[in-house]
């Protein structure tokens, strides 16, 4: 029975938050205001820049590994593609 009470409390709390977030002030809902605050915060910009940098690093690492494998396969005679450089 305690589990059921817990689930009901969580449901009522979530419902209250959803209803409160739909209240409009100055033709904007609280949900919209909170979303804009989170998107425009300095922390969000820092995280976005970090994610972009991480994606660039992964892309460069993948390209380097791909070219390395192509060179090794070409040296071993396992590829029909010519080697980019004869190291």
C-alpha positions in Angstrom: 0.0 0.0 0.0 2.9 2.3 0.7 4.1 1.9 -2.9 0.7 2.9 -4.2 0.8 6.1 -2.1 4.2 6.9 -3.3 3.2 6.5 -7.0 0.1 8.7 -6.4 2.2 11.4 -4.7 4.6 11.4 -7.6 1.8 11.5 -10.1 0.1 14.5 -8.3 3.4 16.3 -8.0 4.2 15.8 -11.7 0.7 17.0 -12.7 1.0 20.1 -10.5 4.3 21.0 -12.2 2.8 20.5 -15.7 -0.2 22.6 -14.8 1.9 25.3 -13.3 4.3 25.4 -16.3 1.3 26.2 -18.6 0.4 29.4 -16.7 0.8 32.4 -19.0 2.3 35.8 -17.9 3.0 38.5 -20.5 1.8 36.2 -23.3 4.5 33.6 -22.4 4.1 30.4 -20.4 6.5 29.6 -17.5 7.6 26.6 -19.5 8.7 28.9 -22.4 10.5 31.2 -19.9 12.3 28.4 -18.3 13.3 26.9 -21.7 14.7 30.2 -22.9 16.6 30.7 -19.6 18.2 27.3 -19.9 19.1 27.7 -23.6 20.6 31.2 -23.1 22.5 30.5 -20.0 26.4 30.6 -20.0 26.5 27.0 -18.9 24.5 25.9 -21.9 26.8 27.7 -24.3 29.8 26.2 -22.6 28.4 22.7 -22.9 27.5 23.3 -26.6 31.0 24.4 -27.4 32.5 21.4 -25.5 30.2 19.1 -27.5 31.2 20.7 -30.8 34.9 20.3 -29.9 34.4 16.7 -28.9 32.6 15.9 -32.2 35.5 17.5 -34.1 38.1 15.4 -32.1 36.1 12.2 -32.8 35.9 13.1 -36.5 39.6 13.8 -36.8 40.4 10.6 -34.9 38.2 8.5 -37.2 39.7 10.1 -40.3 43.3 9.5 -39.0 42.5 5.8 -38.2 40.8 5.3 -41.5 43.8 6.7 -43.5 46.2 4.6 -41.3 44.3 1.4 -42.0 44.1 2.2 -45.8 47.9 2.7 -45.8 48.6 -0.5 -43.9 46.3 -2.5 -46.1 47.8 -1.1 -49.3 51.3 -1.9 -48.0 50.2 -5.5 -47.3 48.6 -5.8 -50.7 45.1 -6.1 -49.3 43.6 -3.1 -51.0 43.0 -2.1 -54.6 43.2 1.6 -53.7 46.6 3.3 -54.2 48.4 4.4 -51.1 48.1 8.2 -50.4 51.8 8.4 -49.4 54.7 6.0 -49.5 56.0 6.3 -46.0 
